[in-house]
Amino acid sequence: MAQRVHESIEVEAPVEDVFRYWSNFENFSNFMSNVEEVRMTAQDTSHWRVKGPLGKSVEFDAKTTEMDPGRGIGWNTVDGDVATSGEARFEEVYPGRTRVEVTMNYSDPPGGAVGESVANVLSNPERNLREDLQNFAAIVQRGELGGPEAQTPSR
């Protein structure tokens, strides 16, 4: 069954720093528990490898559909074992504090062993997303966003 999840969190960091960190998708494995690796394959496409059950990985390619510091980041998959789309929005609550809102849409997984693997990864996407945002907040609290040079996407 297709799913849509939405979670948000507020963090003590300037919106510019939060956007810069999130716009480097290779950082996602630092705070998203199911993400093993993200590699940029072109300026607006990336290859993702995420954890599945029994030590198996699921892979897909995603296209960035929006990359605007004033609006946020949007994406959708273009090929692979997972069909997903979504967006991350960043709003300055007040200077030095940012609300991060993430909406993700998952299509029905394909059948067979791969479908079973994807279904297990996505078995509780609300909890997974909430935990990932809490992990991100912990990075912010530890001061690990780094300076602009540490956050620039390698494209």
N, CA, C and O of each residue as an XYZ file, in Angstrom:
620
protein
N       0.842     -1.169      0.000
C       0.000      0.000      0.000
C       0.890      1.236      0.000
O       1.840      1.304      0.780
N       0.609      2.208     -0.849
C       1.386      3.446     -0.925
C       1.269      4.199      0.391
O       0.230      4.171      1.051
N       2.358      4.874      0.761
C       2.376      5.581      2.040
C       2.901      6.993      1.855
O       3.710      7.268      0.969
N       2.423      7.875      2.708
C       2.913      9.250      2.761
C       3.209      9.525      4.228
O       2.358      9.308      5.090
N       4.415     10.003      4.510
C       4.781     10.325      5.884
C       5.266     11.768      5.936
O       5.849     12.292      4.987
N       5.002     12.387      7.080
C       5.396     13.776      7.273
C       5.853     13.935      8.722
O       5.145     13.546      9.650
N       7.019     14.499      8.902
C       7.554     14.770     10.233
C       8.271     16.107     10.195
O       8.717     16.556      9.140
N       8.378     16.733     11.349
C       9.140     17.975     11.439
C       9.863     18.030     12.772
O       9.517     17.329     13.723
N      10.874     18.884     12.815
C      11.649     19.087     14.036
C      12.237     20.488     13.968
O      12.480     21.015     12.882
N      12.462     21.085     15.121
C      13.152     22.367     15.180
C      14.538     22.140     15.744
O      14.718     21.367     16.685
N      15.527     22.823     15.160
C      16.913     22.689     15.600
C      17.517     24.073     15.808
O      17.115     25.047     15.172
N      18.483     24.136     16.705
C      19.191     25.383     17.001
C      20.354     25.548     16.030
O      21.504     25.258     16.358
N      20.027     26.022     14.824
C      21.034     26.290     13.800
C      20.426     27.238     12.774
O      19.219     27.194     12.532
N      21.239     28.090     12.171
C      20.729     28.987     11.137
C      20.208     28.200      9.930
O      20.762     27.163      9.567
N      19.154     28.699      9.325
C      18.529     28.015      8.190
C      19.530     27.798      7.063
O      19.470     26.776      6.379
N      20.445     28.733      6.856
C      21.426     28.588      5.777
C      22.325     27.378      6.011
O      22.632     26.635      5.079
N      22.752     27.182      7.275
C      23.616     26.044      7.587
C      22.865     24.720      7.441
O      23.413     23.739      6.938
N      21.612     24.702      7.882
C      20.803     23.488      7.782
C      20.591     23.127      6.313
O      20.755     21.969      5.930
N      20.228     24.112      5.490
C      20.020     23.844      4.065
C      21.317     23.338      3.424
O      21.295     22.367      2.669
N      22.422     23.978      3.716
C      23.704     23.603      3.118
C      24.054     22.155      3.476
O      24.520     21.404      2.619
N      23.836     21.760      4.727
C      24.141     20.390      5.153
C      23.234     19.391      4.438
O      23.707     18.368      3.941
N      21.938     19.681      4.383
C      20.990     18.767      3.738
C      21.189     18.708      2.234
O      20.919     17.676      1.621
N      21.653     19.786      1.630
C      21.803     19.781      0.171
C      22.986     18.929     -0.281
O      23.125     18.659     -1.474
N      23.831     18.505      0.641
C      24.884     17.537      0.344
C      24.357     16.165      0.754
O      24.520     15.753      1.903
N      23.728     15.461     -0.176
C      23.061     14.192      0.126
C      24.012     13.147      0.699
O      23.580     12.220      1.383
N      25.301     13.295      0.421
C      26.268     12.348      0.957
C      26.315     12.410      2.489
O      26.831     11.487      3.118
N      25.788     13.473      3.098
C      25.700     13.578      4.557
C      24.594     12.701      5.139
O      24.589     12.447      6.343
N      23.667     12.237      4.322
C      22.489     11.541      4.849
C      22.834     10.281      5.637
O      22.133      9.932      6.588
N      23.898      9.604      5.253
C      24.264      8.386      6.001
C      24.727      8.727      7.423
O      24.826      7.835      8.265
N      25.009     10.003      7.699
C      25.398     10.427      9.049
C      24.221     10.443     10.020
O      24.418     10.318     11.229
N      22.989     10.597      9.502
C      21.844     10.705     10.404
C      20.639      9.866     10.003
O      19.707      9.733     10.796
N      20.625      9.308      8.829
C      19.517      8.449      8.413
C      19.944      6.993      8.581
O      20.825      6.509      7.871
N      19.313      6.305      9.525
C      19.767      4.977      9.930
C      19.718      3.936      8.812
O      20.521      3.003      8.819
N      18.812      4.066      7.867
C      18.710      3.075      6.797
C      19.576      3.400      5.588
O      19.716      2.569      4.690
N      20.162      4.603      5.551
C      20.962      5.004      4.394
C      22.403      4.546      4.594
O      23.074      4.962      5.538
N      22.865      3.686      3.696
C      24.252      3.222      3.747
C      25.175      4.170      3.001
O      26.272      4.481      3.465
N      24.716      4.632      1.825
C      25.566      5.491      0.999
C      24.715      6.255     -0.003
O      23.723      5.745     -0.526
N      25.129      7.491     -0.256
C      24.563      8.285     -1.336
C      25.742      8.841     -2.129
O      26.659      9.437     -1.565
N      25.704      8.638     -3.437
C      26.735      9.169     -4.335
C      26.069     10.043     -5.379
O      25.066      9.651     -5.977
N      26.620     11.220     -5.599
C      26.125     12.060     -6.683
C      26.636     11.476     -7.990
O      27.829     11.210     -8.134
N      25.721     11.274     -8.955
C      26.110     10.714    -10.247
C      26.068     11.775    -11.345
O      26.628     11.576    -12.423
N      25.420     12.880    -11.080
C      25.375     14.052    -11.963
C      24.923     15.211    -11.077
O      24.664     15.018     -9.889
N      24.826     16.402    -11.639
C      24.474     17.547    -10.802
C      23.115     17.379    -10.127
O      22.927     17.832     -8.998
N      22.169     16.735    -10.805
C      20.826     16.603    -10.219
C      20.370     15.154    -10.038
O      19.180     14.900     -9.853
N      21.306     14.202    -10.088
C      20.944     12.806     -9.848
C      21.911     12.185     -8.838
O      23.087     12.541     -8.761
N      21.368     11.249     -8.074
C      22.160     10.588     -7.035
C      21.794      9.112     -6.997
O      20.681      8.716     -7.345
N      22.761      8.309     -6.566
C      22.552      6.866     -6.414
C      22.530      6.553     -4.922
O      23.442      6.932     -4.187
N      21.486      5.862     -4.482
C      21.272      5.565     -3.062
C      21.372      4.068     -2.823
O      20.902      3.261     -3.626
N      21.994      3.710     -1.701
C      21.990      2.329     -1.219
C      21.483      2.378      0.217
O      22.066      3.041      1.074
N      20.377      1.659      0.466
C      19.767      1.668      1.794
C      19.709      0.252      2.343
O      19.691     -0.722      1.591
N      19.682      0.158      3.662
C      19.666     -1.142      4.334
C      18.346     -1.847      4.122
O      17.274     -1.242      4.163
N      18.453     -3.136      3.895
C      17.301     -4.007      3.835
C      17.469     -5.085      4.895
O      18.441     -5.065      5.650
N      16.539     -6.017      4.959
C      16.648     -7.084      5.954
C      17.740     -8.083      5.589
O      18.158     -8.178      4.435
N      18.180     -8.806      6.572
C      19.149     -9.892      6.406
C      20.441     -9.427      5.739
O      21.074    -10.184      5.003
N      20.830     -8.173      6.000
C      22.086     -7.661      5.485
C      22.090     -7.325      4.012
O      23.147     -7.023      3.456
N      20.948     -7.366      3.366
C      20.876     -7.042      1.943
C      20.622     -5.547      1.776
O      20.013     -4.909      2.635
N      21.093     -5.003      0.668
C      20.889     -3.593      0.368
C      19.888     -3.438     -0.767
O      19.727     -4.325     -1.604
N      19.227     -2.300     -0.773
C      18.298     -1.919     -1.832
C      18.883     -0.660     -2.458
O      19.337      0.232     -1.742
N      18.877     -0.576     -3.786
C      19.480      0.573     -4.458
C      18.497      1.241     -5.399
O      17.612      0.599     -5.964
N      18.673      2.551     -5.556
C      17.847      3.312     -6.490
C      18.554      4.600     -6.869
O      19.482      5.040     -6.191
N      18.103      5.193     -7.955
C      18.597      6.490     -8.401
C      17.486      7.513     -8.213
O      16.311      7.226     -8.440
N      17.878      8.710     -7.796
C      16.904      9.773     -7.561
C      17.315     11.023     -8.337
O      18.498     11.301     -8.534
N      16.314     11.752     -8.762
C      16.528     13.033     -9.448
C      16.083     14.153     -8.514
O      14.988     14.110     -7.953
N      16.937     15.145     -8.358
C      16.588     16.314     -7.562
C      15.702     17.207     -8.424
O      16.116     17.660     -9.491
N      14.488     17.455     -7.957
C      13.536     18.252     -8.722
C      13.484     19.696     -8.246
O      12.945     20.564     -8.932
N      14.050     19.951     -7.059
C      14.099     21.310     -6.529
C      15.291     21.414     -5.587
O      15.531     20.526     -4.769
N      16.027     22.503     -5.711
C      17.170     22.766     -4.828
C      17.228     24.286     -4.673
O      17.997     24.969     -5.349
N      16.398     24.792     -3.769
C      16.232     26.235     -3.604
C      16.297     26.585     -2.125
O      15.420     26.177     -1.362
N      17.320     27.334     -1.698
C      17.436     27.678     -0.274
C      16.186     28.366      0.280
O      15.908     28.274      1.476
N      15.438     29.049     -0.575
C      14.231     29.730     -0.119
C      12.997     28.840     -0.065
O      12.008     29.188      0.580
N      13.048     27.698     -0.736
C      11.881     26.812     -0.764
C      12.182     25.438     -0.196
O      11.378     24.897      0.564
N      13.328     24.859     -0.549
C      13.674     23.543     -0.033
C      14.235     22.640     -1.097
O      14.719     23.085     -2.138
N      14.156     21.341     -0.807
C      14.723     20.313     -1.677
C      13.611     19.323     -2.026
O      12.878     18.870     -1.148
N      13.493     18.996     -3.297
C      12.511     18.008     -3.751
C      13.213     16.927     -4.556
O      14.276     17.161     -5.130
N      12.609     15.731     -4.595
C      13.219     14.622     -5.322
C      12.167     13.602     -5.725
O      11.049     13.593     -5.209
N      12.554     12.745     -6.661
C      11.801     11.523     -6.945
C      12.744     10.500     -7.549
O      13.738     10.851     -8.185
N      12.423      9.236     -7.344
C      13.261      8.186     -7.907
C      13.011      8.084     -9.397
O      11.916      8.355     -9.889
N      14.052      7.687    -10.097
C      13.951      7.524    -11.536
C      14.245      6.091    -11.968
O      13.917      5.695    -13.086
N      14.871      5.307    -11.069
C      15.208      3.931    -11.414
C      15.611      3.199    -10.143
O      16.215      3.785     -9.245
N      15.274      1.915    -10.071
C      15.745      1.114     -8.951
C      14.647      0.357     -8.239
O      13.530      0.217     -8.736
N      15.002     -0.134     -7.041
C      14.133     -1.020     -6.275
C      13.090     -0.288     -5.446
O      12.167     -0.920     -4.931
N      13.211      1.026     -5.303
C      12.309      1.808     -4.461
C      11.724      2.936     -5.297
O      12.440      3.576     -6.067
N      10.428      3.183     -5.151
C       9.785      4.324     -5.808
C       9.361      5.296     -4.717
O       8.442      5.019     -3.946
N      10.036      6.433     -4.660
C       9.752      7.422     -3.624
C       9.883      8.825     -4.197
O      10.571      9.050     -5.193
N       9.221      9.743     -3.555
C       9.365     11.158     -3.874
C       9.146     11.918     -2.581
O       8.670     11.363     -1.591
N       9.493     13.175     -2.602
C       9.253     13.956     -1.400
C       9.911     15.308     -1.446
O      10.415     15.760     -2.474
N       9.885     15.942     -0.275
C      10.476     17.258     -0.168
C      10.903     17.512      1.270
O      10.336     16.964      2.215
N      11.909     18.350      1.406
C      12.346     18.837      2.707
C      12.262     20.356      2.643
O      12.772     20.982      1.714
N      11.617     20.933      3.634
C      11.452     22.385      3.712
C      12.160     22.886      4.957
O      12.181     22.214      5.988
N      12.739     24.075      4.851
C      13.508     24.662      5.939
C      12.964     26.061      6.196
O      12.940     26.902      5.298
N      12.530     26.301      7.420
C      11.929     27.591      7.754
C      12.623     28.168      8.981
O      12.777     27.497     10.001
N      13.034     29.417      8.860
C      13.623     30.091     10.011
C      12.505     30.429     10.991
O      11.606     31.206     10.669
N      12.562     29.850     12.178
C      11.572     30.109     13.223
C      11.895     31.455     13.858
O      11.012     32.290     14.057
N      13.151     31.651     14.168
C      13.730     32.937     14.562
C      15.221     32.807     14.316
O      15.702     31.694     14.101
N      15.973     33.902     14.340
C      17.393     33.798     13.998
C      18.101     32.704     14.803
O      18.051     32.679     16.033
N      18.757     31.812     14.077
C      19.503     30.728     14.714
C      18.674     29.500     15.041
O      19.196     28.553     15.629
N      17.395     29.487     14.677
C      16.535     28.317     14.924
C      15.756     28.016     13.645
O      15.149     28.901     13.041
N      15.789     26.730     13.245
C      15.193     26.317     11.974
C      14.243     25.148     12.173
O      14.545     24.202     12.901
N      13.091     25.226     11.516
C      12.165     24.089     11.465
C      12.454     23.334     10.166
O      12.488     23.918      9.083
N      12.663     22.015     10.305
C      12.868     21.123      9.172
C      11.604     20.293      9.039
O      11.209     19.607      9.981
N      10.968     20.349      7.878
C       9.765     19.549      7.607
C      10.047     18.649      6.415
O      10.466     19.112      5.354
N       9.812     17.354      6.606
C      10.077     16.376      5.552
C       8.794     15.617      5.247
O       8.124     15.117      6.150
N       8.466     15.539      3.978
C       7.347     14.736      3.500
C       7.906     13.729      2.513
O       8.608     14.095      1.570
N       7.592     12.451      2.734
C       8.056     11.396      1.837
C       6.863     10.567      1.372
O       5.958     10.256      2.146
N       6.887     10.224      0.105
C       5.857      9.382     -0.493
C       6.516      8.113     -0.990
O       7.507      8.159     -1.719
N       5.960      6.974     -0.591
C       6.464      5.676     -1.028
C       5.380      4.993     -1.839
O       4.242      4.865     -1.386
N       5.735      4.553     -3.047
C       4.795      3.778     -3.846
C       4.783      2.350     -3.352
O       5.653      1.938     -2.585
N       3.790      1.594     -3.798
C       3.748      0.177     -3.454
C       5.044     -0.476     -3.909
O       5.476     -0.257     -5.041
N       5.678     -1.280     -3.046
C       6.906     -1.955     -3.454
C       6.609     -3.025     -4.488
O       5.507     -3.572     -4.522
N       7.599     -3.327     -5.339
C       7.412     -4.403     -6.313
C       7.314     -5.745     -5.607
O       7.629     -5.856     -4.422
N       6.878     -6.755     -6.332
C       6.714     -8.081     -5.737
C       8.024     -8.818     -5.586
O       9.089     -8.295     -5.916
N       7.941    -10.025     -5.089
C       9.110    -10.882     -4.966
C       9.983    -10.520     -3.780
O       9.574     -9.779     -2.886
N      11.202    -11.063     -3.790
C      12.135    -10.877     -2.670
C      12.502     -9.409     -2.496
O      12.606     -8.929     -1.368
N      12.699     -8.691     -3.600
C      13.039     -7.265     -3.500
C      11.882     -6.516     -2.866
O      12.093     -5.666     -2.001
N      10.673     -6.819     -3.283
C       9.499     -6.162     -2.708
C       9.387     -6.410     -1.216
O       9.045     -5.508     -0.451
N       9.675     -7.628     -0.808
C       9.643     -7.969      0.611
C      10.689     -7.166      1.383
O      10.431     -6.673      2.481
N      11.865     -7.049      0.791
C      12.949     -6.295      1.411
C      12.553     -4.832      1.572
O      12.741     -4.253      2.643
N      12.012     -4.235      0.526
C      11.601     -2.829      0.581
C      10.485     -2.653      1.599
O      10.491     -1.685      2.360
N       9.540     -3.564      1.623
C       8.439     -3.470      2.587
C       8.969     -3.497      4.019
O       8.458     -2.778      4.877
N       9.983     -4.315      4.288
C      10.559     -4.367      5.626
C      11.280     -3.077      5.978
O      11.172     -2.593      7.105
N      12.018     -2.513      5.021
C      12.706     -1.239      5.265
C      11.677     -0.161      5.589
O      11.902      0.693      6.446
N      10.555     -0.215      4.896
C       9.542      0.826      5.047
C       8.431      0.422      6.014
O       7.362      1.032      6.011
N       8.668     -0.592      6.835
C       7.607     -1.120      7.685
C       7.086     -0.084      8.666
O       5.905     -0.121      9.011
N       7.913      0.831      9.124
C       7.452      1.884     10.013
C       8.117      3.193      9.608
O       8.962      3.715     10.336
N       7.736      3.728      8.442
C       8.427      4.913      7.937
C       8.246      6.141      8.826
O       9.132      6.995      8.877
N       7.116      6.247      9.525
C       6.927      7.398     10.415
C       7.964      7.381     11.528
O       8.608      8.394     11.800
N       8.124      6.233     12.171
C       9.107      6.120     13.244
C      10.515      6.334     12.709
O      11.313      7.038     13.328
N      10.831      5.726     11.553
C      12.161      5.877     10.969
C      12.472      7.343     10.687
O      13.561      7.818     11.011
N      11.524      8.064     10.085
C      11.746      9.466      9.762
C      11.888     10.295     11.032
O      12.753     11.168     11.105
N      11.070     10.039     12.007
C      11.153     10.765     13.285
C      12.526     10.547     13.929
O      13.153     11.497     14.397
N      12.989      9.286     13.950
C      14.305      8.982     14.522
C      15.423      9.630     13.717
O      16.396     10.117     14.292
N      15.295      9.643     12.383
C      16.314     10.274     11.551
C      16.401     11.776     11.839
O      17.496     12.336     11.899
N      15.256     12.420     12.016
C      15.263     13.852     12.334
C      15.846     14.096     13.723
O      16.535     15.093     13.939
N      15.577     13.203     14.658
C      16.182     13.330     15.991
C      17.699     13.136     15.908
O      18.447     13.817     16.609
N      18.154     12.221     15.063
C      19.595     12.035     14.849
C      20.215     13.296     14.258
O      21.319     13.687     14.638
N      19.500     13.935     13.322
C      19.986     15.180     12.742
C      20.087     16.263     13.816
O      21.075     16.994     13.874
N      19.067     16.361     14.660
C      19.082     17.351     15.739
C      20.275     17.116     16.665
O      20.880     18.074     17.145
N      20.617     15.860     16.918
C      21.768     15.549     17.776
C      23.070     16.032     17.123
O      23.961     16.527     17.813
N      23.185     15.890     15.798
C      24.363     16.397     15.082
C      24.458     17.909     15.261
O      25.538     18.444     15.506
N      23.321     18.593     15.136
C      23.292     20.045     15.301
C      23.716     20.409     16.721
O      24.541     21.302     16.917
N      23.154     19.721     17.705
C      23.453     20.032     19.107
C      24.921     19.805     19.443
O      25.478     20.502     20.290
N      25.549     18.838     18.788
C      26.971     18.577     19.032
C      27.859     19.532     18.242
O      29.084     19.478     18.358
N      27.253     20.406     17.442
C      28.029     21.358     16.656
C      28.751     20.730     15.480
O      29.805     21.212     15.067
N      28.190     19.652     14.936
C      28.865     18.907     13.874
C      28.404     19.253     12.461
O      28.732     18.536     11.515
N      27.650     20.337     12.303
C      27.280     20.722     10.938
C      28.516     21.169     10.181
O      28.558     21.077      8.954
N      29.513     21.647     10.891
C      30.740     22.088     10.246
C      30.557     23.434      9.579
O      29.458     23.987      9.547
N      31.626     23.941      9.059
C      31.572     25.220      8.352
C      31.118     25.013      6.926
O      30.878     23.882      6.504
N      30.997     26.103      6.176
C      30.532     26.003      4.786
C      31.359     25.050      3.932
O      30.815     24.381      3.054
N      32.671     24.980      4.179
C      33.507     24.088      3.364
C      33.181     22.620      3.610
O      33.371     21.793      2.719
N      32.693     22.278      4.810
C      32.356     20.882      5.119
C      30.995     20.491      4.574
O      30.661     19.308      4.515
N      30.215     21.474      4.181
C      28.837     21.203      3.799
C      28.597     21.310      2.300
O      27.517     20.957      1.826
N      29.559     21.779      1.561
C      29.364     21.991      0.145
C      29.214     20.651     -0.569
O      30.049     19.761     -0.409
N      28.145     20.508     -1.360
C      27.973     19.243     -2.095
C      29.142     18.995     -3.033
O      29.630     19.923     -3.677
N      29.586     17.771     -3.112
C      30.665     17.410     -4.035
C      30.018     16.984     -5.349
O      29.602     15.838     -5.516
N      29.946     17.909     -6.249
C      29.283     17.632     -7.534
C      30.197     17.873     -8.680
O      29.804     17.690     -9.832
